[in-house]
Amino acid sequence: MGIRTTLKKWAAYQQTVRELAALDNRQLSDLGIARTDISRIARDHARTI
């Protein structure tokens, strides 16, 4: 895996974490996401890049 791919994955991870963390608990709950799941979801998303 090249450095560009690694940086893209890291950026996708960070953006996902920022966006989900900005939601309040009710909004997360409406999406079926617990606050403790944010890292896992972001990591899973970054893997698809």
N, C-alpha and C positions, 0 to 999 in steps of 0.2 A: 504494500500500500504506500503510495507516494505522499509526500508532505502536503500537497494540495488537497488530496482526499482527506487526509487527517484533519487539516484545518477546516474544511467544509463540514466534516462531521462534528467537530468541536463547536463550530459556529451554530449549527443546527441544534445541537444539544443545549447550548446556552440560550438561544432564542426561545426554544420550547419551554425551558425552565422559567425564563422571565415572563413569558406570556401566561403560563398556567399559574405561577406564583402571584400574578397581579389580580387574579380572580379571587373573590371572597369565597368562604366555605359553602355558602348556599349555591353559588354558581357552579362550583366544582361538583357539589352533590347532584345538581341537576344534570350534569354530564356523566355522573356515575364514577367520579374520580375522588379518591381520598387524597388529602394533602400529602400524605406519606407516599403516595404512588407517583408523585411528580417526577422524581429522579428516574424511576424505572421507565416511565412513559417517554421521557426525553431521551433516555439511552436507547430504547427500542426504536424510536423515530430516527435517531442519528444513524443507526445501523442500516437503515433503508436508503441512505444517501449514497 
